[in-house]
């Protein structure tokens, strides 16, 4: 069994940022990744997916993403950037390796995988959320005979040509997928609350700026009133959909039938497919043997360190693991703090 200072689980943007910081802290580490190649969850984004912040605002620590202030990188460009990032820092990424369990093993933690086991003084979980999509458990959903597809599995609109489709979810993924599906299909948009749109000349930089000011205010113990901006970024495809008049959301349907959906007013509509753009939960089933998962599927943390298992850190899952930690530009702060904490925790001792 290999023994190391640190095992990092996941080689997406969070895992790579942590791997770089661990190397800078002179800690021996390996990054275990379940994917077949670099890119993390970006490998599974739909074909037309683009970042809604410019490249300059979408970089990991140490290496600017090519494109500067005016380019909004496409999915494949992000994947290429992440591949170059792990090569630039010579990170020891092993793939495909699927982690099955993390367990206590004396003074260390044992990481069991489908390719063997590792023993480490510390473990960083950076698996993100892609492997844990959320689909609402609506009445009748199990009897629907049409196609049900979560956004995590959506690739392109071609399969829906000529079909009757309902896109569910009022965030960016829902708006972007609706925009392109509606070009080839009869598409409806169902949301729990009316979607809110950013002004045309505002992109993800404004959202990050507001989040930064909120974070700083919280750190200073000050009140912060966030401006009302909306949350759907008006990327070109969504603007074009607005011009076609398709950005009209309906209140979420109340149940499903074998052949369609029933809207709040009682109207039943026959549909061929439902695309669920309804988010994700943290992909943390590998931590179940440690007994650290709360009822909401999260782990209680102090910063990024588990409260119940002090040899475990979590990076990149959202605000509960650090400010903007689920974004390319925001994960660096948590990665640095995590590496420093692990170095201090391990002290002069090492499992390697």
Secondary structure, 3 states (H helix, E strand, C coil): CEEEEEEEECCCHHHHHHHHHHHHCCCCEEEEECCCCCCHHHHHCCCCCECCCCHHHCCECCECCCCCCCCCCEHHHHHHHHHHHHHHCCCCEEECCCEEEEEEECCEEEEEECCEEEEEEEEEECCCCCCCECCCCCECHHHCCCEEEEHHHCCCHHHHCCCEEEEECCCHHHHHHHHHHCCCCEEEEEECCCCCECCCCCCHHHHHHHHHHHHHHHHCCCCCCCCCCCCECCCHHHHHHHHCCCCCEEECCCEEECCEEECCCCCEEECCEEEECCCECCCCHHHHHHCCECCCCCECEECCEECCCCCEEECCCCHHHCCCCCCCCCHHHHHHHHHHHHHHHHCCCCCC
